[in-house]
Amino acid sequence: MLLVLCLPSVLVAQEQYGAAFSNYTPTNSVFLNPSSMLDAKTWLDIHIVGAGTYANNNFVSLNGTNWVRVIRTEGEGIDEDDIQFHQNKNKYHAYNRTFAQVLSAVWSQGDHAAGLFFNVRSYTSARGIPDYAGQFIENGVPQYTPQHNIDYSLKNVYVSSVNYGEIQLSYAYTFYKKRRDMLMGGISIKKFLSIGGAAANVYNMDFNVRNDSLLGVFELNADGMVTPDPQLYTKGGMGLDIGFTYQKMMSECGSYYPNSKKMGCRYLPYKYKLGFSIMDIGSVKFEEENVQFAGYSFQSYDWLNYADENVDEDNILNVFQNQEDDITEGRVKKPYKIHLPTYVSVQGDYNLWASRVYANAAIVQALPISRNKFGVRRANSLMVGVRYESRIFDVSIPLSLYEYRTPQIGLAVRVYCLTIGTDKLFHLVGRSKLYGGDIYAHLKIPIFYHPKCRAHKRGGRDYDPSRIRRRKDGCDAYN
């Protein structure tokens, strides 16, 4: 019966906050901090399959509904009046993150932890879109005559999208244990298999939409790239994650070896822990022969005719090539690379009651991308939450601030081997303005105890230092 319950999987997350903190799911927490694999309550976490998607923007919303209703009705009953374009922002942005994860595992024992992961990822971000562009997006450039024959200036607009496969090897080590203090460090090394990508950096563009068929461009400083034929490229680049965790234990821990017979196979609770990580360092690389690139820097008057049949649809990037001596030269010196959405994160977790109820918090701050590189940016976020965890059942409720402004409430539930969660609960089941959506699911086989420890598990209770005699070195442990 348990196997039947574990077979379903939902295939459709910014941070997966609801699943990232549980001590029973190290195959999830490693993607927020690689050192979090250590001292897990699961000796071997075998991840079978998982997937998720997260999307958000501040420009367009679908009002008065939720995604469950939209999917159930297949969009029936939704008309143009339900779609609202918000024209009150100075700058617009949009973010999307989609992933699939198969056949991965994390092993955690003693002072060591290791993991192997196979993932497919997709990131898209658009930043700096001006307010008047919102009108063109809503109404169409040729058709919206109130904005015709007006001079416009477009500055610092960055759009990037990247798709790739990923092979990740992670390792973590506890390098300090004394009294009630534990310090741990972890690293993840990632090999990328690039699939496809596109990017544009518009530093400055002065233009005029003359009428329904002509666009006048007076000045253009921009770089753009695209891979017209998606293909698997095995030399797709490398990436790196680095993380550290400090744990304040409930009792002395000099001889504490989690998930090991050395410790009597018991878990020593922590009072709280603090983590710091730098994630997604690196870039995805594409085969240079499969990259179309154009770099523009000109100040002259040129017209683009929307209906011109001579425009090369196979390479739209060279539309102004007559204005440049060599469009293969631009500010971006390595146009075959798209940098990952690198970010720093600080995490905290506090044991409120009996190693079952915890309060947690995290902050994610995206690092800036050089103006002379193509790269995807991650949305900033701040989260506080509470969770209950046990071997068979977890429930977590994270409250986060998207870009430090927009509140989101999430929910994640794990029943033994199946986790389903979202960081945007009301977008799934409430009635609200849908600026995006988020859902993720994971199916795994958790092996909680080392084979030599099964005789010691006693119903799975946590290690109780009051029942164990004290060794000469001052650390509580079984003999």
N, C-alpha and C positions, 0 to 999 in steps of 0.2 A: 504494500500500500504506500509506503514511504517513497519507493522508486517511482510510482505513478505520479505522486505529488511533485516530484522533482523534475519530471520531464518537460513541462511547459516552460517556454522562455519568451519574454517580450523582447522584440528586436528594435524597438524604437524607444554631455551633461557638463554644464560648465565644470564644476569641481567635484560633483558627486559628494557633497558634504555629508549627506546622510549615511553613506557607507564608508567614508574615508577615515573615521575615527575608531571604529569598532576594533577591539583587540582580537576578535575572532575572524577577521577578514584581512589578513596582511596582503593578499593579492590586490586589494583595493587601496589600502592606505599607502602603499609604496609609491603611488602616483602623486601624492602630496608631499611625501618625505621618505626617501629611501631607507633612512635609519629606523623608520617605524616598524620594519619587519621584525626587529629584535624584541624579545620578551613577549612574543605573541602567545595567546592562549590556544593557538592551533599549531600543532607540531608540523604538519604537512598540509598545506592548503592547495588542493588541485583544482584549478579553474578550467572548466570545460568550455564554456562559451559565455560571452557577454557582449552587449552592445548598448549604445545610447546616442542621443542627439540633444544638443542645446542650441537655441537660437534666440536672439533678442535684438531689438532696435528701438529707436526713439522717434520714428517718423510715421509709421502706419500701424494701425491696430484694427482688429476685428472685435466689434463691440457686442456685449450682452450675451455671451455664449461661452462654451468651453470646448476643449479638444475632444473629449469623450462624445459630446453631442455632435460635433462636426463629423467625426469618424463614423458614428453610428448612423447618422442620416445621410452620409456621403455628401454633405454640403447642401442638401436640399433646404430650401427656405432662406438661404443666405443671398442677399442681393447687394447692390452697390451702396445702398443706404447704411448697411451694416459695416462697411469699410470706411474708416475715418483716417484722413491724412492730417497730421498735426503740423500746422504751419507757424508755430510759435517758438521755434528753436533757432538759435543762431547757427548751430552746427548739428549735423545729423551723423549718426553712426549705426553700424550693424555688425553683429558678431555671430558666427556659427562654429560649432565644434561637434563633429560626429566621429564615433569610434566603433570598432569591432575588435574583440579580444578572444582568442581561441587557444586552447591547449597550453596553459601557463601553470606555474606552480611556485610556491614559496615554502622553503624549509627553514625552520627556526629552532635551534637547539644550543643551549649553553651560551657562549659568548659570540656565536656566529649565526648568521642568517644569509640565505642565498635565494635568488629567484631567477626564473627564465620566463620570458614573455614573448608572445607573437601577437602583434597588433596591426590594424589598419586604421589610419587616421586621416581626417580632413579638417582643415582650418580655413576660415574665410573671415576677413575683417575689412570694413570700409570706414574711414575716418575723415573728418573735416569737410563733409558735404555741406555746402552753404544753403541758406534758407530758400533763395530763389530757385535752386535746383530742385527743391521739393515740389514746387509748382510745375516744373517741367516733367518731373517723374509722374506726378498725379495726372496731368492733363495732356502730356505729349508735347514734344518740342515743336513740330510743325503746326499743330492745331491750336496751341494756346496763344492767340493773337495779342492779348493784353501785354505780354512780355516780349513782343517782337519789336525790332528796331530800337533796342536799348543796349547800351554798352555795359558789359559785365566783366568782372575780374574774379578769377578762380585761383585760390592760393592754398598751398599745403594740403592737398587732398591725396590720401594714400589708400589704395585698394589692393588687396592681395588674396590669393587663394592657392592652397597647396594640398596635394593628395599623395599619400605615400604609405608603404608598408614599413613595419618596424620590428626588428629583433632586439630584444633588450635583455641584458644580463646585469643583475643587481647583486651587490654584496654589502653586508653590514657587520660591524664588529663592536663589541663592548670593550672599550679601551681603559675604562676606569671604574673600579668598584671599591668603595671604602666607606665604612660606617653605613649611612643611609643614602649615599650619593652614588648614582650611576650616570656615566657619560657614554654615549654611543654615536657612532658615525656611519654613514652609508653612502654608497655611490652606485649610480646606474650608468652603464655604457650602452649606447644604442647605435645599431647599424640600420641605415635607411635604404629602402628600395623605392626610389621615386617613381611616380606614376604620371602626374601631370600638374601643371600650375599656370598661373597668370598673375601679373602684377602691373601696377601703374603708379608712378610718383609724379604728380602734377605740382611743380614748384610754383609756377605762375602761368596763367592763361588769360589774356584779354581778348574778348570776342563780342560779336553782335549777331543775334538771331534776326536777320533781315526780314525774312518772310517764311512761308511754309516750305521753301525748298533751298534757301541759301543761308549759309553760316559764314560770317566773316571773322577771320582770325587775324589779329593785329600783332600779337606777341605770344610765343609759346616756349616755355621751358619745362620739359617733361621727359621722362623715360618710361618705356613700357616693354613688357615681354610676355610671351605666351608660348606654350608648347602645343602646337596645332594637332599633333598626333600623339595622344596619350600612349605611353608604353612603359613597361617595367624596366627600369635601369638599375642594375645591381650595384653600380658605384655611386649610390645616391647620397653619400655623405654620412656624417657621424653626429651624435648628440651626447649630452652629458647631463646628469642630475647629481647634485651633492646635497646631503642633509646631515644634521646633527640633532640629537635629542638628549635632554637632561631629565632624569627621573629622581624624585625624592621618594624613597621607599618608606613603607610603614615600619620597618625594623631593619636591623643591620643586614648587610647584603654581601660581605666580602667573599663568601663562598656560595653565592647564589648562581645556579646554573639552570635556567629555565628549560623545561621539557627534557630533563635529563635525570637519570637515576642518581647522579651525584647529589641532587637536591631532594631526593626522596620523591621526585616526580610531582612536586607540588608547586603551586604558583604563589609567589610572594607579591602581595599587592603594593602598588605605589599610591602615594597620597596625591601627587600631581606630577605632570610632566610638561616640559616646554620644548618646542622644536623650532628649528630654523632650516630653511632649504632654499636652494637656487635651482630652478627647474627649467628644462627645455633650452639648455645652452646648445647652440649649434645651428646648422642650416641643412636644408634639403637641396641636393645638387641634381641637375638634369644634364643629359647628354647635350653638348654644345651644338651638335649638328641638328638637334631637334628643337632648338630655341629660336624663335623669331624675336628680334629686338629692334627698337628704334629709339634714338636719343635726339631730341629736338631742342634747339636754342636759336630762335630767330625773331627778328623784329621787322616784319613786313606785312603787307596786306595780302591775304589770300582768301579765296572763296572755296567753300566746300558745298557742292550741290548734292543734296540728299538723294535725288533721283538719277544722278549720273551713273550710267551703266558702266563707265570706265573705271569706277572705283573697284579695286581689287578685293573681292570678298574673301579670298584665301589668305590675305595678309593685310588687314585693315590698318596695321601699325605704320605702313609706309605711305599713308594717304597724303602726307605733306613732304614727301621725299624730295620734291623739286626745290624746296627751300633749304636743303642741307647738302653740303658737299659729301658728307659721309654719315648716314644715319646709324651706322654701327658704333659710333662714338657718342658717349653720353656721360653723365655724372656717375652712373652706376658702372663700375669697372668690371664686375663679375655678374653679368645679367643672367647667368645660368644657375644662380643660387637664390633661394628664398629662405630668409632666416626665420627660425622658429619663434613662437611667442614667449620669449624668455620672461620669467617673473621670479620675484622673491616672495617667500611666504613665512609667516610666523604662526605657530600653532600652540595652543594650550589645552590641557585636559585635566580635570579635577575630579577626584574620587569622592562623590558626595555621600554614598551609602553602600557599605558591604561589597564593594567591587562589583556592583550591579548598576547603580545609577551614577551617571557622570554628567558634568557640565563641561562643554568645550567651546573653543573660540578659535578663529583663524582670520588672518588678513592676507590677501593676495594683491601684490602691487606689481603691475607690469613695468618692465624696464624699457626705456626709450630705444628706438631703433634709429640708426644713423640715417640721415637724409640721403646719403649716397649709397644706400643698400635697399634691396627689396626685402620686405619682411611682414609677417603677420603679427598683429598686436592682440593680446589677451585683455579681456575686460577686467577691471579692478573689482574687488569685492571685499566685504567685511562680514563675518558670520559669528553668531553666538547660537548655542543650541544645547539641548539636553537629550540624553539617550538612556535607555535601559538595555543591558546586554546579558545574555546567558548562552550556554552552549547551543540550545535549540532555538532560541528566539531573541531577536534584536528589534528594537524600534527606536528611531531617532527623529527628532523634530528640529531642523536647523532654520534659523531666521537670518537672512542675509540681506545686504544692501548692494545691489548691482550698481557698479560705478560709484559706490559710496552714497548713492542718492535714492534709488528706487528699491523699496522693500519687497522682499520675496520670502515666502514661507514654504518649507519643504517637508517631506515625509519619506522615510525609508523603512522598510520592514524586511527582515530576514527570518525565514522559517527553515531552519537547518541548512539546506543546500541552495535555496533559492532566495535571491535578494531582488526586490523591486523598489525603485525610489524615484523621486523627483525633487528638484530644488524650486519648482514653480507649481505648487499644489493647486492653487486656485485657478490656474490656467487649464488644469486638467478636469476639475470637477466643479468649480464654482461658476459664478456669472461675473465676468469682468472684462476689461479691455485686454485682448490678447495681443501683446507686443512680441510674443514669441512663445516658446514652449520648451519643455525639458522632461525627458524620461530616460531611465536606464534600467538594465536588468542584468543579473549575473547568475549563472548556474555553476555550481562547484561541488566537489567532494571533499569535505573537511575531515581530516584525520587528527583528532584532538590530542592523542597521546602517542608518545614513542612506544613501540611494541614492548619494550622491556618495562614500561611504566604502567601497563594496564592493571596489574595486580595492586597498584597503589592508588587508583583513582578514587575509590570510596564515594561513588556517586557524584564525582565531579566537583566537590567543594573546593574552595580556594584554600591555599595553605594558611593555617592558623598558627602564628608564632607562639601563642600562649600554650600550645599543646606539645611543643617540641623543646627538648632540653638544649641548652646553650653550649656550643662548642668552645674549646679553649681560645679560638681566634676571635670569639665574640660575635660570631654570625650564626643565626638560627638556621639549622639544617637537619635533615634526616640523616641517620647513619645506615 
